[in-house]
Amino acid sequence: MRSYWLERAWTGRGPVRDGLLVDVEDGRFTAVRSGPPGQATRLLGLTLPGLANCHSHAFHRALRGRTQLGRGTFWTWRTRMYDVAERLTPDRYFALARATYREMVATGITGVGEFHYLHHGPGGTPYDDPNVMGDALLAAAREAGIRLTLLDTCYLGSGFGAPPEGVQERFSDGTAERWAERASRRGVTWSAGSAVSPGGGDPSARVGAAVHSVRAVPRDQVPVVAAWARDRGAPLHAHLSEQVAENEACRAAYGITPTDVLAEAGALGPLTSAVHATHLTDRDVALLGGSGTSACFCPTTERDLGDGVGPSRRLRDAGSPLTVGSDSHAVIDLFEEMRAVELDERLATQERGHWPAAELLDAATGDGHRSLGFPDAGRIEPGARADLVTLDTASVRTAGTGADEATAVFAASGADVVRVLRDGVDVTVDRAEVGAELDRAVRALEED
Amino acid sequence: MRSYWLERAWTGRGPVRDGLLVDVEDGRFTAVRSGPPGQATRLLGLTLPGLANCHSHAFHRALRGRTQLGRGTFWTWRTRMYDVAERLTPDRYFALARATYREMVATGITGVGEFHYLHHGPGGTPYDDPNVMGDALLAAAREAGIRLTLLDTCYLGSGFGAPPEGVQERFSDGTAERWAERASRRGVTWSAGSAVSPGGGDPSARVGAAVHSVRAVPRDQVPVVAAWARDRGAPLHAHLSEQVAENEACRAAYGITPTDVLAEAGALGPLTSAVHATHLTDRDVALLGGSGTSACFCPTTERDLGDGVGPSRRLRDAGSPLTVGSDSHAVIDLFEEMRAVELDERLATQERGHWPAAELLDAATGDGHRSLGFPDAGRIEPGARADLVTLDTASVRTAGTGADEATAVFAASGADVVRVLRDGVDVTVDRAEVGAELDRAVRALEED
């Protein structure tokens, strides 16, 4: 058993200003109580539960700062993204993901949902082991010390009725049935009703499913993916209505909205996350909220791609828990994502005060972990997985604030994270080493 | 003479990727050339000209993370802001400003425009020395090692036709003439046609003027402030059309827009900065652009206050140079301000690619310094003031990027600044010490 004393904390149930003692055994909190530090390890500053990054494309980290040549249109971004995707081998994918996950850990992220669609070799030829790319991500997360939900993504076409083009061939399994067959081959022990572990029983990894989007998965194939996830009690994620053009194309093809397509496929529900959920009708909001589907907002990416500002508050009020993700990794900083949800809603409405800081912390901790199939993470309470993220409250950014939940959401940055425990293990990284690792991993993509 | 070798640089005229040698003498660059490092001090990473923070209310630093209680409406913010203003004495103002300016230096800011309106004692009674508050800012900047343009601000009322209320009495000189009389009493050596130095001839300080807004300065008083600045070749700044309500009240009072009020007062021109410039008519844009008035955007504050997204690109295309400011200091990070100009325009238009990174760097360096009355700062070239700001290009944020201007604008943060020279003097701060100083300065406001 190991004990920690948190000078100040936010537990998921509220703030603690006068010291909190926690005992950790076998990766879980066994006791949480107020009291003096005694012999416990002191964590000075403000300690939070572990943060959950619910939407990641790890390989996009290689795009950071690289898509702004000239004025950097959407096509600059997409060309670079596909160029990187073409150059990835299992080894490079592993190296880039490990470095990216370490950057996440450096900023207090203890769990990540990886929206993984780069399944096959050049030209779409399956590798000898058809899951070698996804397994590279599982290995990368294990070495980086981050909890991973591998969202094995079904991606079948480049648009409504259009086959995969170019590098997209590496993404496609041909049909949803063949996607399900491949995804089921992973050596996983399924345990119905709860999240599932991949081979080896690693308790810090899960496998879930994803529908890339209604653009990339035909209407009649979506139910196959939804059923696969439902049968296994596994999380199901999908990009949804990120841009107006997607909605227009969906209506033209099917006469209904992307949310309708997911709803009729039985794809909505408390284990489902709708990623972006930017351009919605009132009926879409009611369908998502009424089914308890989570809304995963990725505001720094949505700024970067010019998507617009989604109705985060209306979704929450309708019943959709909010979660957040760093998505394209233009920035990896969930503190910025949390405040961006509120700040962008302010820009859109020209009013302040939509999201209390505590609700944004819920999104980035407990609600986030739940949406990834880890309902026992993201809170500091007995029985929960022992994640602790300590913020320096005396940095140039945080000094002079209240050292409370508003500090975490409206003042701190990932650079203020000084200590990270995941499942009771100290996974704090050396930032300089991670910088060097990121540099090597991105440079490797330039080689032939 | 001292020599530096910059591994990579952005000079204001373009990128340098293969080493730049600069000589510094008496605070200015005397030579700038390519070549090997030799005996020069090596600055590894990416070195930029000094950054100019063109809009600051130093005392708002005490609000950071403090205006989000509950949902944090606009009134939460304003109540806290006025509460802090009431508690400021010359000593506390000095201490808070010095700490805030040091935080700026920590993030690579070498010059700041302080929009200063807290002139008088409680109840509006002038201090024995009526400029003691502004002089406290000049002293704070000197000790912090930052270049300061003190924008002595005329603030006469709480709204169109309404007298000052409560703490606003501390802001008001009664009339613009009495404002001019007080502002002219500062022991300044005026040199027509160029910026001016306050008493003592400190070459790193200037005095300029500001019209708080057309809300706070009656239409017939604005020309007095404008003439004062024009006669002295001094910078003139004004808050402009930050919120829709201001425009509506101005039209109701005068039948014209706030921009029209400034234009008819002779207040527009190349030495003028319109701060925010958020809600403009086409005619406003033409007036501002046609007169060469700078547009000072403060996007992190504009997000925080829910102002909306101003037409930065249209203003620039019409002839208005862009500058940036951290304003309320919810964040002090001009890297975030630079990218936020582009990213918020993307949100507003749902298109990418409005501002090349190089133009955003111009805004935060050369154009910014020029708008503060320092046309000889913000570029790395012979004869210019020797400011150098070096970014770590191997941090978790910047590693794997191109280590170029896009890195500075779209990947870096203030936390990546590792070395700062201002006018040839190394002013690099110890971040932990600045954190402690900020903490003390804000805590002092809680005491009676």
Interface residues (C-beta under 8 A of the other chain):
Chain A: R61 A62 R64 G65 R66 Q68 L69 G70 R71 G72 T73 F74 T76 W77 A99 E103 A106 T107 Q243 V244 E302 R303 D304 L305 G306 D307 G308 V309 A330 V331 I332 L343 D344 R346 L347 T349 Q350 E351 R352 G353 H354 W355 P356 A357 D392 A394 S395 V396 R397 T398 A399 G400 T401 G402 D404 A406 T407 V409 F410 A411 S413 G414 A415 R431 A432 V434 G435 A436 L438 D439 A441 V442 R443
Chain B: R61 A62 R64 G65 R66 Q68 L69 G70 R71 G72 T73 F74 T76 W77 A99 E103 A106 T107 Q243 V244 E302 R303 D304 L305 G306 D307 G308 V309 A330 V331 I332 L343 D344 R346 L347 T349 Q350 E351 R352 G353 H354 W355 P356 A357 D392 A394 S395 V396 R397 T398 A399 G400 T401 G402 D404 A406 T407 V409 F410 A411 S413 G414 A415 R431 A432 V434 G435 A436 L438 D439 A441 V442 R443
